[in-house]
Amino acid sequence: MRALNLGGHKKPFQLLLFLSFSILCAVIAHSAETTSLWKVTGDDSGPSIYLAGSIHILSEDDHPLHPAFEAAYRAVDDLVLEIATNEDPESDTLALEKGMYGKGRKISDDLSPEMYAELGKYLEGAGLPPTAMDGFRPWMAGMTISITEIMKMGGRPELGVDTFFEERAVKDGKTVRGLETTEFQIGLFAKLNKEEQEKMLGSTLKDMANVETDFPKMVKAWREGDDVTLEKMINDSMSGSPQFRKELLDNRNENWVKKINEYMKGDKDIMVIVGAAHLVGEKGLIQLLKGSGIRVERWSTEKNNNKKKPPKKKSRFIPV
């Protein structure tokens, strides 16, 4: 049984990273004046970086996206994602190698009897045999359950913000790059010990009880740029795993801020799309970028998007 061939999605780990600690999607207020999209600039002669928060799986009801996303995409030369499919064509194969057991071992070997019973109860309720996930490592089982439940609600990975724009960028001939590799992202989960994996699976099973309310709530907050609600939901979801949160969010944010600062030294306008969880909070990208002295402002209505940038100043090349 393949854990990751979900609707033909080409890069499951980019969407699974966000879903592993939060549940999202649904009825959206399309008239919202703000959204999870920011414009990062240095001075008037430099490039603009459009920093977009992503929900990695959405439904048809969530499209069209807020018009600011379309305006930002049209304004840029390059697209930067957490993972670029063209740079990681073997992501599914690698994920299966790390997320599935080989012969002679199964998930019950790494779970307490109580947690294995909880998993069996969930599987029974889903109409599956209790051994359906015996070949999955606990972290992979949790991710697969999250994706499966959200797809039952109409979510489609190819409609997630990053995949939606990546496919367009390839057709439009724009350069597409990744901030990280699939191998790095998988490593965040593969190195979890048994206790941490069980905690993650247990949290996922608990979250499934409220998925039909929490999923719409978070996507609505993302759509409307409601950072307070987003931050609270993320904090609540990860309160029991502070070290994992540090590695999954904080450390990666610090690395990405360095890369965005490097992009600011170039001459191309770029759209950077990352999971919305990375934008909010004191250690989120927005606050880190502001702390580094860069100008960061909410990119909201079409009025903002139609403003013309002043012409770039010509500079003399000086070797250093």
FENDA-V438610 format. One record per backbone hydrogen bond with DSSP energy under -0.5 kcal/mol. CO is the residue of the C=O (numbers start at 0). NH is the residue of the N-H. If there is no record, write none. Layout:
CO:NH
CO:NH
//
This chain:
3:5
4:6
5:8
10:13
10:14
11:15
12:16
13:17
14:18
15:19
17:20
17:21
27:29
28:31
34:36
35:52
36:298
37:39
37:50
38:40
38:296
39:48
40:294
42:41
42:45
46:41
47:49
47:269
48:39
48:50
49:51
49:271
50:37
51:273
53:55
53:275
54:160
57:155
58:61
59:62
65:68
65:69
66:70
67:71
68:72
69:73
70:74
71:74
71:75
72:75
76:174
77:270
78:176
79:272
80:178
81:179
82:84
83:86
83:87
84:87
87:90
89:93
90:94
91:95
92:96
93:97
94:98
95:99
98:136
101:104
105:108
106:109
107:110
111:115
112:116
113:117
114:118
115:119
116:120
117:121
118:122
119:123
120:124
121:125
122:127
123:126
128:131
130:133
132:135
133:106
134:100
136:139
136:140
137:141
138:142
139:143
140:144
141:145
142:146
143:147
144:148
145:149
146:150
147:151
148:152
149:154
150:153
155:57
155:158
156:159
159:163
160:164
161:165
162:166
163:167
164:168
165:169
166:170
167:171
168:172
168:173
169:172
174:78
176:80
180:184
181:185
182:186
183:187
184:187
184:188
185:188
185:189
186:190
188:191
192:196
193:197
194:198
195:199
196:200
197:201
198:202
199:203
200:204
201:205
202:206
203:207
205:208
206:209
207:210
209:212
209:213
210:214
212:216
213:217
214:24
214:218
215:219
216:220
217:221
218:222
219:223
220:224
220:225
221:35
221:224
224:226
225:229
226:230
227:231
228:232
229:233
230:234
231:235
232:236
233:237
234:238
235:238
237:240
240:244
241:245
242:246
243:247
244:248
244:249
245:250
248:252
249:253
250:254
251:255
252:256
253:257
254:258
255:259
256:260
257:261
258:262
259:263
261:264
262:265
265:46
268:76
268:77
269:49
269:271
270:79
270:272
271:51
271:273
272:81
273:53
274:277
275:278
275:279
277:284
278:285
280:283
283:287
284:288
285:289
286:290
287:291
288:291
288:293
289:292
293:295
294:40
296:38
297:299
300:303
300:304
301:305
303:306
//
